[in-house]
């Protein structure tokens, strides 16, 4: 039977298809369950979820009022005037210039949390202009490092660079911030020709984070999607305000724009092998690219726009979630690259579609071995609302999934805002979830296909 967390409880981990719960977040509970197996504990990281919905100008106006120390009446009056003017102007901009409704971004998984590919380091968006980096291998420092800079405003997504050491890309208003870690005697290298930036304050262990580059977008666009090529040489970026995306040669700081269709882009995903590339738009279309000549095939959906997409470990198939569909779709390539011949098949999740009050799939994540699939869903009654469904996935001959159980977050009425897998451990993957209650929690999923000590 699938594991179900009772109301008021919190999930701790999975051990052999059983999701373990506790009555509260506790390091002791973690040590007594998965801590014995992994010999380490992933304590939650706290952030400010109530401010993540604010845009850059709104936040700046609010901070200015606070800093000037106006009286309560004057502060409220000033803030109301600013909000009214900005609201009118923002609505006009949306109607006239934007190919998409910016409000739809809340329905797309913009990757607000990311694990380093090889290390136990997690990065997450913790405020509109701020990123937290937590190194769980650093025993001397249990507090996360804060990355802020005047160029880093209205953050929407982040992703670690593959095979690039400790380098992190952050999408924001006007471009992409590239951060790198420096160590004593081994300073991070700033790209030749890039503006000079001052790094963050050093920590007790001597690690210092430096903003080594800023890749500026055309027309000061808000960058909302990022995806690295698996070799870490190229970075693809896009804005929901534009119908084109850009492929950056990061070492040179040079971007090449690529355009297909008219709608604003919702998502970008490079395949694990680098042979294929996926882009989706808010008008319900999506494109499969082969990266040798950058040719593409256009696909159209009648089930809304793409809200989530994740490649299988071999890069031969991609799972897709749509805004108006209670099931997933899988696109299978029929032959080897650079062929774009592909077949689309439905992937049913019957346990999810039958939940009381469920309104369909919201966001998805698939671990690198293809054995665990995490799915959040819209709606649900009071008992099921805000849970994440964990599936045992199989890929042969086609994708199938059986429900393991549900994860419940901490706090009052928690809702998953974004989540991502880390695949470092032999015993199973780690799923990290940023909850609307202000905690980023990590759940080890340990199962029999991986030998437990």
NUSE-933073 format. One record per residue (C-alpha): residue number from 1; x, y, z; residue in three letters. Coordinates in steps of 0.1 Angstrom, whole numbers, plus 2048, in hexadecimal, padded with zeros to 3 digits. Layout:
<sites>
+-----+------+-------+-----+-----+
:   k : east : north :  up :   r :
+-----+------+-------+-----+-----+
: NUM :    X :     Y :   Z : ALA :
...
+-----+------+-------+-----+-----+
</sites>
This chain:
<sites>
+-----+------+-------+-----+-----+
:   k : east : north :  up :   r :
+-----+------+-------+-----+-----+
:   1 :  800 :   800 : 800 : UNK :
:   2 :  80D :   823 : 7F9 : UNK :
:   3 :  81A :   837 : 817 : UNK :
:   4 :  803 :   854 : 821 : UNK :
:   5 :  80E :   86F : 83A : UNK :
:   6 :  7F3 :   877 : 853 : UNK :
:   7 :  7E9 :   89C : 857 : UNK :
:   8 :  800 :   8AE : 86F : UNK :
:   9 :  81E :   896 : 868 : UNK :
:  10 :  83D :   89D : 853 : UNK :
:  11 :  84F :   886 : 83C : UNK :
:  12 :  873 :   87C : 845 : UNK :
:  13 :  87F :   864 : 82A : UNK :
:  14 :  877 :   844 : 816 : UNK :
:  15 :  886 :   822 : 820 : UNK :
:  16 :  87D :   805 : 809 : UNK :
:  17 :  85C :   813 : 7FC : UNK :
:  18 :  850 :   820 : 81E : UNK :
:  19 :  84F :   846 : 823 : UNK :
:  20 :  859 :   84C : 848 : UNK :
:  21 :  847 :   869 : 85A : UNK :
:  22 :  84C :   87B : 87B : UNK :
:  23 :  837 :   894 : 88F : UNK :
:  24 :  84F :   8B1 : 888 : UNK :
:  25 :  86F :   8BB : 877 : UNK :
:  26 :  88B :   8AD : 88C : UNK :
:  27 :  8B0 :   8A5 : 887 : UNK :
:  28 :  8AB :   888 : 8A0 : UNK :
:  29 :  891 :   878 : 88A : UNK :
:  30 :  8A7 :   87B : 86C : UNK :
:  31 :  8C5 :   86B : 87E : UNK :
:  32 :  8B0 :   84E : 88A : UNK :
:  33 :  8A3 :   846 : 867 : UNK :
:  34 :  8B9 :   84D : 849 : UNK :
:  35 :  8D6 :   85C : 85D : UNK :
:  36 :  8E1 :   839 : 867 : UNK :
:  37 :  8E3 :   82F : 843 : UNK :
:  38 :  8F2 :   84E : 833 : UNK :
:  39 :  906 :   859 : 851 : UNK :
:  40 :  8FB :   87D : 84C : UNK :
:  41 :  8DC :   892 : 850 : UNK :
:  42 :  8CD :   8AC : 839 : UNK :
:  43 :  8BE :   8C7 : 850 : UNK :
:  44 :  8A4 :   8DE : 840 : UNK :
:  45 :  8AE :   900 : 833 : UNK :
:  46 :  896 :   91D : 83A : UNK :
:  47 :  88E :   939 : 822 : UNK :
:  48 :  874 :   954 : 81C : UNK :
:  49 :  858 :   946 : 807 : UNK :
:  50 :  841 :   964 : 80D : UNK :
:  51 :  858 :   97B : 7F9 : UNK :
:  52 :  85F :   964 : 7DB : UNK :
:  53 :  83F :   96F : 7C9 : UNK :
:  54 :  84A :   993 : 7C9 : UNK :
:  55 :  85A :   9A2 : 7AA : UNK :
:  56 :  87A :   9B6 : 7AB : UNK :
:  57 :  86A :   9D9 : 7A8 : UNK :
:  58 :  84F :   9D1 : 7C2 : UNK :
:  59 :  86A :   9C4 : 7DA : UNK :
:  60 :  880 :   9E2 : 7D5 : UNK :
:  61 :  863 :   9FA : 7DB : UNK :
:  62 :  85A :   9E8 : 7FB : UNK :
:  63 :  87E :   9E8 : 808 : UNK :
:  64 :  882 :   A0D : 800 : UNK :
:  65 :  863 :   A16 : 815 : UNK :
:  66 :  871 :   A01 : 831 : UNK :
:  67 :  894 :   A10 : 82F : UNK :
:  68 :  888 :   A34 : 82F : UNK :
:  69 :  876 :   A2E : 850 : UNK :
:  70 :  856 :   A40 : 846 : UNK :
:  71 :  839 :   A41 : 85F : UNK :
:  72 :  820 :   A25 : 85C : UNK :
:  73 :  805 :   A3A : 84B : UNK :
:  74 :  81E :   A49 : 832 : UNK :
:  75 :  82E :   A27 : 82B : UNK :
:  76 :  80C :   A16 : 824 : UNK :
:  77 :  801 :   A33 : 80E : UNK :
:  78 :  822 :   A34 : 7FA : UNK :
:  79 :  822 :   A0E : 7F6 : UNK :
:  80 :  7FE :   A0E : 7E9 : UNK :
:  81 :  806 :   A29 : 7CF : UNK :
:  82 :  825 :   A17 : 7C3 : UNK :
:  83 :  812 :   9F6 : 7C1 : UNK :
:  84 :  7F5 :   A06 : 7AD : UNK :
:  85 :  80C :   A17 : 794 : UNK :
:  86 :  822 :   9F8 : 790 : UNK :
:  87 :  803 :   9E2 : 78C : UNK :
:  88 :  7F5 :   9F7 : 770 : UNK :
:  89 :  816 :   9F9 : 75E : UNK :
:  90 :  81D :   9D3 : 763 : UNK :
:  91 :  7FB :   9CA : 755 : UNK :
:  92 :  801 :   9E0 : 736 : UNK :
:  93 :  823 :   9D0 : 730 : UNK :
:  94 :  815 :   9AD : 733 : UNK :
:  95 :  7F9 :   9B4 : 71A : UNK :
:  96 :  80E :   9C6 : 700 : UNK :
:  97 :  831 :   9B7 : 701 : UNK :
:  98 :  831 :   995 : 711 : UNK :
:  99 :  829 :   975 : 6FD : UNK :
: 100 :  81D :   964 : 71D : UNK :
: 101 :  80B :   96C : 73D : UNK :
: 102 :  826 :   970 : 757 : UNK :
: 103 :  80E :   962 : 772 : UNK :
: 104 :  811 :   940 : 761 : UNK :
: 105 :  835 :   93D : 76D : UNK :
: 106 :  827 :   932 : 78F : UNK :
: 107 :  81B :   912 : 77E : UNK :
: 108 :  83D :   909 : 76F : UNK :
: 109 :  859 :   8F8 : 781 : UNK :
: 110 :  874 :   913 : 77D : UNK :
: 111 :  88E :   8FF : 791 : UNK :
: 112 :  891 :   914 : 7B1 : UNK :
: 113 :  8A6 :   8F9 : 7C2 : UNK :
: 114 :  8C5 :   8E7 : 7B3 : UNK :
: 115 :  8DD :   8CD : 7C0 : UNK :
: 116 :  902 :   8CD : 7B6 : UNK :
: 117 :  908 :   8B0 : 79E : UNK :
: 118 :  924 :   8A0 : 7B2 : UNK :
: 119 :  924 :   8B0 : 7D5 : UNK :
: 120 :  90B :   8B3 : 7F2 : UNK :
: 121 :  905 :   8D8 : 7EB : UNK :
: 122 :  8E2 :   8E6 : 7E6 : UNK :
: 123 :  8D9 :   908 : 7D8 : UNK :
: 124 :  8B6 :   918 : 7DB : UNK :
: 125 :  8A4 :   938 : 7D4 : UNK :
: 126 :  89E :   946 : 7F7 : UNK :
: 127 :  891 :   969 : 7EF : UNK :
: 128 :  88A :   97E : 7CF : UNK :
: 129 :  8AF :   989 : 7CD : UNK :
: 130 :  8C0 :   96E : 7E2 : UNK :
: 131 :  8CE :   94B : 7DF : UNK :
: 132 :  8D8 :   934 : 7FB : UNK :
: 133 :  8F3 :   91A : 7F7 : UNK :
: 134 :  8F5 :   8FE : 811 : UNK :
: 135 :  914 :   8E7 : 811 : UNK :
: 136 :  90A :   8C7 : 825 : UNK :
: 137 :  92E :   8BA : 823 : UNK :
: 138 :  93B :   8D9 : 836 : UNK :
: 139 :  939 :   8CD : 85A : UNK :
: 140 :  947 :   8EE : 867 : UNK :
: 141 :  92B :   903 : 859 : UNK :
: 142 :  906 :   8F9 : 85E : UNK :
: 143 :  8F9 :   91B : 851 : UNK :
: 144 :  8F4 :   921 : 82B : UNK :
: 145 :  908 :   93B : 818 : UNK :
: 146 :  8F4 :   958 : 80A : UNK :
: 147 :  8FA :   964 : 7E6 : UNK :
: 148 :  8EE :   987 : 7DE : UNK :
: 149 :  8F9 :   9A2 : 7C5 : UNK :
: 150 :  8EA :   9C2 : 7B6 : UNK :
: 151 :  8E8 :   9B0 : 794 : UNK :
: 152 :  8D5 :   993 : 7A3 : UNK :
: 153 :  8B1 :   99E : 7A4 : UNK :
: 154 :  890 :   98C : 7A1 : UNK :
: 155 :  89E :   969 : 79F : UNK :
: 156 :  88A :   94E : 78E : UNK :
: 157 :  8A0 :   92F : 789 : UNK :
: 158 :  8C3 :   921 : 791 : UNK :
: 159 :  8D8 :   904 : 787 : UNK :
: 160 :  8FB :   8F7 : 78F : UNK :
: 161 :  913 :   8F4 : 772 : UNK :
: 162 :  91C :   8D0 : 769 : UNK :
: 163 :  941 :   8C7 : 76B : UNK :
: 164 :  948 :   8EC : 774 : UNK :
: 165 :  954 :   8E9 : 798 : UNK :
: 166 :  93E :   8FD : 7B0 : UNK :
: 167 :  92E :   915 : 797 : UNK :
: 168 :  90A :   91F : 798 : UNK :
: 169 :  8F4 :   931 : 77E : UNK :
: 170 :  8D7 :   947 : 78A : UNK :
: 171 :  8BD :   956 : 773 : UNK :
: 172 :  8B1 :   979 : 77C : UNK :
: 173 :  8A4 :   99A : 76E : UNK :
: 174 :  8BB :   9A4 : 751 : UNK :
: 175 :  8D1 :   985 : 74F : UNK :
: 176 :  8E2 :   968 : 760 : UNK :
: 177 :  8FA :   96A : 77E : UNK :
: 178 :  916 :   951 : 77E : UNK :
: 179 :  924 :   94A : 7A1 : UNK :
: 180 :  943 :   935 : 7AA : UNK :
: 181 :  953 :   92A : 7CA : UNK :
: 182 :  977 :   935 : 7D3 : UNK :
: 183 :  98E :   924 : 7EB : UNK :
: 184 :  9AE :   92F : 7FC : UNK :
: 185 :  9C8 :   92F : 7E2 : UNK :
: 186 :  9AF :   927 : 7C6 : UNK :
: 187 :  99B :   945 : 7BD : UNK :
: 188 :  97D :   943 : 7A5 : UNK :
: 189 :  986 :   950 : 782 : UNK :
: 190 :  972 :   96D : 774 : UNK :
: 191 :  96C :   96C : 74F : UNK :
: 192 :  983 :   982 : 73B : UNK :
: 193 :  96F :   9A1 : 731 : UNK :
: 194 :  954 :   99C : 74B : UNK :
: 195 :  94D :   9B8 : 764 : UNK :
: 196 :  960 :   9B4 : 785 : UNK :
: 197 :  94A :   9A9 : 7A2 : UNK :
: 198 :  951 :   9A7 : 7C8 : UNK :
: 199 :  94B :   985 : 7D7 : UNK :
: 200 :  936 :   97D : 7F6 : UNK :
: 201 :  946 :   97D : 818 : UNK :
: 202 :  95C :   95F : 820 : UNK :
: 203 :  950 :   945 : 838 : UNK :
: 204 :  963 :   934 : 854 : UNK :
: 205 :  96F :   919 : 83D : UNK :
: 206 :  97E :   932 : 825 : UNK :
: 207 :  965 :   92B : 808 : UNK :
: 208 :  95C :   94B : 7F6 : UNK :
: 209 :  941 :   94F : 7DC : UNK :
: 210 :  948 :   967 : 7BF : UNK :
: 211 :  932 :   974 : 7A3 : UNK :
: 212 :  949 :   96B : 786 : UNK :
: 213 :  933 :   975 : 769 : UNK :
: 214 :  912 :   985 : 75F : UNK :
: 215 :  903 :   97A : 73E : UNK :
: 216 :  8EC :   997 : 734 : UNK :
: 217 :  8CB :   991 : 721 : UNK :
: 218 :  8BE :   9A6 : 705 : UNK :
: 219 :  8A6 :   9C1 : 70E : UNK :
: 220 :  8AB :   9BB : 733 : UNK :
: 221 :  894 :   99C : 732 : UNK :
: 222 :  88B :   988 : 751 : UNK :
: 223 :  89C :   967 : 74D : UNK :
: 224 :  885 :   94B : 759 : UNK :
: 225 :  894 :   92A : 74C : UNK :
: 226 :  8B7 :   91B : 74D : UNK :
: 227 :  8C7 :   8FA : 741 : UNK :
: 228 :  8EB :   8F0 : 73F : UNK :
: 229 :  8F9 :   8D9 : 725 : UNK :
: 230 :  905 :   8B9 : 736 : UNK :
: 231 :  92A :   8C1 : 72F : UNK :
: 232 :  926 :   8E3 : 740 : UNK :
: 233 :  932 :   8F7 : 721 : UNK :
: 234 :  911 :   906 : 716 : UNK :
: 235 :  8F5 :   916 : 72A : UNK :
: 236 :  8D2 :   91B : 71B : UNK :
: 237 :  8BC :   937 : 728 : UNK :
: 238 :  89A :   945 : 720 : UNK :
: 239 :  880 :   95E : 72B : UNK :
: 240 :  85A :   95A : 72B : UNK :
: 241 :  85B :   97D : 71C : UNK :
: 242 :  86B :   970 : 6FC : UNK :
: 243 :  865 :   955 : 6E1 : UNK :
: 244 :  88A :   94E : 6DE : UNK :
: 245 :  8A4 :   93E : 6F4 : UNK :
: 246 :  8CA :   944 : 6F6 : UNK :
: 247 :  8E6 :   92A : 6F7 : UNK :
: 248 :  904 :   939 : 709 : UNK :
: 249 :  928 :   92E : 704 : UNK :
: 250 :  930 :   937 : 728 : UNK :
: 251 :  956 :   938 : 726 : UNK :
: 252 :  953 :   952 : 70A : UNK :
: 253 :  935 :   964 : 718 : UNK :
: 254 :  924 :   962 : 6F6 : UNK :
: 255 :  900 :   95A : 6F1 : UNK :
: 256 :  8EF :   94D : 6D1 : UNK :
: 257 :  8C9 :   953 : 6CF : UNK :
: 258 :  8B3 :   938 : 6C1 : UNK :
: 259 :  88E :   93D : 6B8 : UNK :
: 260 :  871 :   927 : 6AF : UNK :
: 261 :  84C :   931 : 6B1 : UNK :
: 262 :  83C :   94F : 6C2 : UNK :
: 263 :  832 :   946 : 6E6 : UNK :
: 264 :  847 :   94F : 704 : UNK :
: 265 :  85D :   933 : 711 : UNK :
: 266 :  854 :   920 : 730 : UNK :
: 267 :  86F :   906 : 733 : UNK :
: 268 :  891 :   8F9 : 726 : UNK :
: 269 :  8A1 :   8D7 : 72C : UNK :
: 270 :  8C1 :   8C9 : 71E : UNK :
: 271 :  8C3 :   8A3 : 71B : UNK :
: 272 :  8DC :   890 : 731 : UNK :
: 273 :  8F0 :   886 : 712 : UNK :
: 274 :  8EF :   8A9 : 702 : UNK :
: 275 :  8E2 :   89C : 6E1 : UNK :
: 276 :  8BF :   8AA : 6E6 : UNK :
: 277 :  8AF :   8C9 : 6F4 : UNK :
: 278 :  88B :   8D1 : 6FF : UNK :
: 279 :  87A :   8F2 : 6FF : UNK :
: 280 :  856 :   8FA : 707 : UNK :
: 281 :  83F :   918 : 703 : UNK :
: 282 :  821 :   926 : 715 : UNK :
: 283 :  80C :   923 : 6F6 : UNK :
: 284 :  80B :   8FD : 6FA : UNK :
: 285 :  827 :   8F5 : 6E1 : UNK :
: 286 :  848 :   8E4 : 6E8 : UNK :
: 287 :  867 :   8DC : 6D3 : UNK :
: 288 :  87F :   8C0 : 6D2 : UNK :
: 289 :  8A1 :   8CA : 6C5 : UNK :
: 290 :  8C0 :   8B7 : 6BA : UNK :
: 291 :  8DF :   8CA : 6C4 : UNK :
: 292 :  8F6 :   8C1 : 6A7 : UNK :
: 293 :  8E5 :   8D8 : 68E : UNK :
: 294 :  8CB :   8E8 : 6A6 : UNK :
: 295 :  8AE :   8DD : 691 : UNK :
: 296 :  88D :   8D6 : 6A2 : UNK :
: 297 :  86A :   8C5 : 6A0 : UNK :
: 298 :  84C :   8D8 : 6AD : UNK :
: 299 :  832 :   8C7 : 6C2 : UNK :
: 300 :  810 :   8D4 : 6CD : UNK :
: 301 :  7FC :   8CC : 6EC : UNK :
: 302 :  7D7 :   8CE : 6F2 : UNK :
: 303 :  7DC :   8C9 : 717 : UNK :
: 304 :  7E9 :   8EC : 720 : UNK :
: 305 :  80E :   8F7 : 722 : UNK :
: 306 :  82B :   8E4 : 730 : UNK :
: 307 :  82F :   8E8 : 756 : UNK :
: 308 :  84A :   8CD : 75B : UNK :
: 309 :  862 :   8B9 : 747 : UNK :
: 310 :  87E :   8A0 : 750 : UNK :
: 311 :  895 :   88A : 73B : UNK :
: 312 :  89B :   865 : 742 : UNK :
: 313 :  8BF :   85C : 74B : UNK :
: 314 :  8C9 :   851 : 728 : UNK :
: 315 :  8BB :   870 : 717 : UNK :
: 316 :  8A5 :   85B : 700 : UNK :
: 317 :  884 :   866 : 70E : UNK :
: 318 :  874 :   883 : 720 : UNK :
: 319 :  857 :   884 : 739 : UNK :
: 320 :  840 :   8A3 : 736 : UNK :
: 321 :  824 :   8B1 : 74C : UNK :
: 322 :  80A :   8C9 : 73E : UNK :
: 323 :  7F5 :   8E3 : 74F : UNK :
: 324 :  7D3 :   8D4 : 746 : UNK :
: 325 :  7DB :   8AE : 747 : UNK :
: 326 :  7D7 :   895 : 764 : UNK :
: 327 :  7F2 :   87F : 754 : UNK :
: 328 :  815 :   881 : 747 : UNK :
: 329 :  822 :   87D : 724 : UNK :
: 330 :  842 :   86C : 719 : UNK :
: 331 :  854 :   874 : 6F8 : UNK :
: 332 :  86A :   857 : 6EC : UNK :
: 333 :  884 :   85C : 6D1 : UNK :
: 334 :  881 :   840 : 6B7 : UNK :
: 335 :  8A5 :   840 : 6AC : UNK :
: 336 :  8C7 :   84E : 6B5 : UNK :
: 337 :  8D1 :   873 : 6B2 : UNK :
: 338 :  8CF :   888 : 69E : UNK :
: 339 :  8AD :   879 : 694 : UNK :
: 340 :  88F :   88B : 6A2 : UNK :
: 341 :  876 :   86F : 69B : UNK :
: 342 :  863 :   86A : 6BB : UNK :
: 343 :  843 :   85B : 6CA : UNK :
: 344 :  82E :   86A : 6E5 : UNK :
: 345 :  81D :   853 : 6FE : UNK :
: 346 :  806 :   85A : 71C : UNK :
: 347 :  813 :   851 : 73F : UNK :
: 348 :  7F6 :   84C : 757 : UNK :
: 349 :  7F8 :   852 : 77C : UNK :
: 350 :  7D6 :   843 : 787 : UNK :
: 351 :  7DC :   847 : 7AC : UNK :
: 352 :  7E1 :   86C : 7A7 : UNK :
: 353 :  7C3 :   873 : 790 : UNK :
: 354 :  7AC :   861 : 7A8 : UNK :
: 355 :  7B5 :   877 : 7C6 : UNK :
: 356 :  798 :   88B : 7D5 : UNK :
: 357 :  799 :   8AE : 7C7 : UNK :
: 358 :  7B8 :   8A8 : 7B1 : UNK :
: 359 :  7BA :   8C0 : 793 : UNK :
: 360 :  7D7 :   8B1 : 781 : UNK :
: 361 :  7FD :   8B1 : 782 : UNK :
: 362 :  811 :   8D0 : 78B : UNK :
: 363 :  837 :   8C9 : 78C : UNK :
: 364 :  84D :   8AA : 787 : UNK :
: 365 :  870 :   89E : 78E : UNK :
: 366 :  881 :   87D : 784 : UNK :
: 367 :  8A1 :   870 : 795 : UNK :
: 368 :  8BF :   868 : 77F : UNK :
: 369 :  8BB :   842 : 782 : UNK :
: 370 :  897 :   845 : 776 : UNK :
: 371 :  88A :   832 : 795 : UNK :
: 372 :  878 :   84D : 7A8 : UNK :
: 373 :  860 :   867 : 79B : UNK :
: 374 :  853 :   884 : 7B0 : UNK :
: 375 :  832 :   895 : 7A6 : UNK :
: 376 :  81F :   8B2 : 7B5 : UNK :
: 377 :  7FB :   8B8 : 7AC : UNK :
: 378 :  7E1 :   8D3 : 7AC : UNK :
: 379 :  7C4 :   8D4 : 7C3 : UNK :
: 380 :  7BC :   8B7 : 7DA : UNK :
: 381 :  7A6 :   8B6 : 7F8 : UNK :
: 382 :  7B1 :   8C1 : 81B : UNK :
: 383 :  7C3 :   8A0 : 821 : UNK :
: 384 :  7D6 :   89D : 800 : UNK :
: 385 :  7DC :   8C2 : 7F8 : UNK :
: 386 :  801 :   8CC : 7F5 : UNK :
: 387 :  80F :   8A9 : 7F5 : UNK :
: 388 :  82A :   89B : 7DD : UNK :
: 389 :  823 :   879 : 7CE : UNK :
: 390 :  842 :   861 : 7CC : UNK :
: 391 :  841 :   847 : 7B1 : UNK :
: 392 :  856 :   828 : 7AA : UNK :
: 393 :  85D :   82C : 785 : UNK :
: 394 :  865 :   813 : 76A : UNK :
: 395 :  871 :   81B : 746 : UNK :
: 396 :  86F :   7FA : 733 : UNK :
: 397 :  85F :   7F5 : 71C : UNK :
: 398 :  84C :   816 : 722 : UNK :
: 399 :  84A :   82C : 741 : UNK :
: 400 :  834 :   820 : 75D : UNK :
: 401 :  831 :   82A : 781 : UNK :
: 402 :  824 :   81C : 7A2 : UNK :
: 403 :  81C :   832 : 7C0 : UNK :
: 404 :  834 :   82F : 7DE : UNK :
: 405 :  823 :   849 : 7F3 : UNK :
: 406 :  820 :   86E : 7FA : UNK :
: 407 :  838 :   888 : 80A : UNK :
: 408 :  829 :   8A2 : 822 : UNK :
: 409 :  83D :   8C2 : 82A : UNK :
: 410 :  840 :   8D6 : 84A : UNK :
: 411 :  82C :   8F3 : 856 : UNK :
: 412 :  808 :   8FE : 850 : UNK :
: 413 :  7F9 :   8F4 : 82F : UNK :
: 414 :  81B :   8EF : 81E : UNK :
: 415 :  81C :   8EE : 7F8 : UNK :
: 416 :  83A :   8E3 : 7E3 : UNK :
: 417 :  847 :   901 : 7D0 : UNK :
: 418 :  864 :   8F0 : 7BE : UNK :
: 419 :  877 :   8CF : 7C2 : UNK :
: 420 :  896 :   8BD : 7B4 : UNK :
: 421 :  8A9 :   89D : 7B7 : UNK :
: 422 :  8CD :   897 : 7C2 : UNK :
: 423 :  8DB :   875 : 7B7 : UNK :
: 424 :  8FD :   872 : 7C8 : UNK :
: 425 :  8F5 :   856 : 7E0 : UNK :
: 426 :  8F6 :   831 : 7D7 : UNK :
: 427 :  8D9 :   829 : 7EF : UNK :
: 428 :  8C1 :   83F : 7DC : UNK :
: 429 :  8BA :   863 : 7D1 : UNK :
: 430 :  8B3 :   882 : 7E7 : UNK :
: 431 :  894 :   897 : 7DF : UNK :
: 432 :  896 :   8BB : 7EB : UNK :
: 433 :  875 :   8CF : 7ED : UNK :
: 434 :  871 :   8F4 : 7F4 : UNK :
: 435 :  850 :   8F7 : 807 : UNK :
: 436 :  839 :   916 : 809 : UNK :
: 437 :  83E :   914 : 82F : UNK :
: 438 :  862 :   920 : 82B : UNK :
: 439 :  876 :   900 : 82D : UNK :
: 440 :  88B :   8EE : 813 : UNK :
: 441 :  88A :   8CA : 81F : UNK :
: 442 :  89F :   8AD : 811 : UNK :
: 443 :  890 :   88A : 810 : UNK :
: 444 :  8A7 :   86C : 80B : UNK :
: 445 :  894 :   851 : 7F6 : UNK :
: 446 :  8A6 :   830 : 7FF : UNK :
: 447 :  89A :   810 : 7EE : UNK :
: 448 :  8A5 :   7EC : 7E8 : UNK :
: 449 :  8B2 :   7F0 : 7C5 : UNK :
: 450 :  8CF :   802 : 7D7 : UNK :
: 451 :  8E0 :   7EE : 7F2 : UNK :
: 452 :  8DB :   7FC : 815 : UNK :
: 453 :  8F8 :   7F9 : 82E : UNK :
+-----+------+-------+-----+-----+
</sites>
